[in-house]
């Protein structure tokens, strides 16, 4: 995706430079009076200004779209993390209640070890997910900055 945006950017810049050089060459090489030459320069300058403002507005629109997309993805990620956290808390509470009941009936340390292992695994999964999301958002921000 970054190659495409780089190619588009290069093409746009090349088009603008080509248009300016072509217009200047045509105006300077055509035999005209000073008044006509100034009018042509003004006309060409107006055209370049219009093209530049059009390109600027398109770039702004794409930036707004990118920001909207980034916000949407971060909200989705936040929601997934919240759901996973709630599920983890619920399972821990359930296991804790089960352990309390089983300890009353038959005291044992094995249930605590299983709970600790599962809790550690869930915490590690949440941490990995959070890191992956941070990397993805940072990658998207870097792409936006390069554009």
C-alpha positions in Angstrom: 0.0 0.0 0.0 2.8 2.4 0.7 4.3 1.8 -2.8 0.9 2.8 -4.3 0.7 6.0 -2.3 4.4 6.8 -3.1 3.7 6.2 -6.8 0.6 8.4 -6.7 2.4 11.1 -4.9 5.3 11.0 -7.4 2.9 11.0 -10.3 1.0 14.0 -8.9 4.2 16.0 -8.3 5.5 15.1 -11.7 2.3 16.2 -13.3 2.4 19.5 -11.6 6.0 20.1 -12.5 5.4 19.0 -16.1 2.4 21.3 -16.4 4.3 24.3 -15.1 7.4 23.6 -17.3 5.2 23.0 -20.4 3.2 26.1 -19.8 6.3 28.3 -19.2 8.0 26.9 -22.3 5.0 27.5 -24.5 4.6 31.0 -23.3 8.2 31.9 -23.6 8.8 30.3 -27.0 5.6 31.8 -28.6 6.2 35.2 -30.2 3.7 37.5 -28.5 3.6 41.0 -27.2 4.4 41.8 -23.5 0.7 42.4 -22.7 -0.4 39.0 -24.2 2.5 37.3 -22.5 1.6 38.6 -19.1 -2.1 37.6 -19.6 -1.0 34.1 -20.6 1.2 33.8 -17.5 -1.7 34.9 -15.3 -4.0 32.4 -17.0 -1.5 29.6 -16.5 -0.8 30.6 -12.9 -4.5 30.4 -12.2 -4.8 26.9 -13.7 -1.8 25.7 -11.6 -3.4 27.2 -8.5 -6.7 25.4 -9.2 -4.9 22.1 -9.7 -3.0 22.5 -6.5 -6.0 23.3 -4.5 -7.8 20.3 -6.0 -5.0 18.0 -5.0 -4.8 19.5 -1.5 -8.5 19.0 -0.9 -8.2 15.3 -2.1 -5.3 14.7 0.2 -7.3 16.2 3.1 -10.3 14.0 2.3 -8.1 10.9 2.3 -6.6 12.0 5.6 -10.0 12.3 7.2 -11.0 8.9 5.8 -7.9 7.4 7.3 -8.5 8.9 10.7 -12.0 7.7 10.7 -10.8 4.2 9.8 -8.2 4.2 12.6 -10.8 5.3 15.1 -13.1 2.6 14.1 -10.4 -0.1 14.3 -9.3 1.1 17.7 -12.8 1.1 19.0 -13.3 -2.5 17.7 -10.0 -3.5 19.4 -11.0 -1.8 22.6 -14.3 -3.6 22.6 -12.6 -7.0 22.0 -10.2 -6.5 24.8 -13.0 -5.4 27.1 -15.0 -8.5 26.2 -12.0 -10.8 26.8 -11.3 -9.1 30.2 -15.0 -9.5 31.3 -14.9 -13.1 30.2 -11.7 -13.7 32.1 -13.0 -12.1 35.3 -16.2 -14.2 35.0 -14.2 -17.4 34.6 -11.9 -16.5 37.5 -15.0 -15.8 39.7 -16.5 -19.1 38.7 -13.3 -21.0 39.4 -12.9 -19.3 42.6 -16.4 -20.3 43.7 -15.8 -23.8 42.5 -12.5 -24.0 44.4 -14.2 -22.7 47.6 -16.8 -25.4 47.3 -14.3 -28.1 46.6 -12.0 -27.0 49.4 -14.8 -27.2 51.9 -15.5 -30.8 50.7 -11.9 -31.8 50.0 -9.0 -29.3 50.7 -6.4 -29.4 47.8 -3.8 -27.1 46.3 -4.2 -28.5 42.8 -7.2 -26.4 42.0 -5.4 -23.2 43.0 -2.5 -24.1 40.7 -4.9 -24.7 37.8 -6.6 -21.4 38.4 -3.2 -19.6 38.6 -2.0 -21.2 35.4 -5.2 -20.3 33.5 -5.2 -16.8 34.8 -1.5 -16.4 33.8 -2.3 -17.7 30.3 -5.3 -15.4 29.9 -3.3 -12.4 31.1 -0.5 -13.3 28.6 -3.0 -13.6 25.8 -4.5 -10.1 26.6 -1.0 -8.6 26.7 -0.1 -10.2 23.4 -3.4 -8.9 21.8 -2.8 -5.4 23.3 0.8 -5.3 21.9 -0.4 -6.5 18.5 -3.0 -3.7 18.4 -0.5 -1.1 19.5 1.9 -2.2 16.7 -1.0 -2.1 14.1 -2.0 1.4 15.1 1.6 2.6 15.1 2.1 1.1 11.7 -1.1 2.9 10.4 0.1 6.2 11.9 3.5 5.8 10.3 1.8 5.2 6.9 -0.3 8.3 7.4 2.8 10.4 8.4 4.7 9.2 5.2 1.7 10.2 3.1 
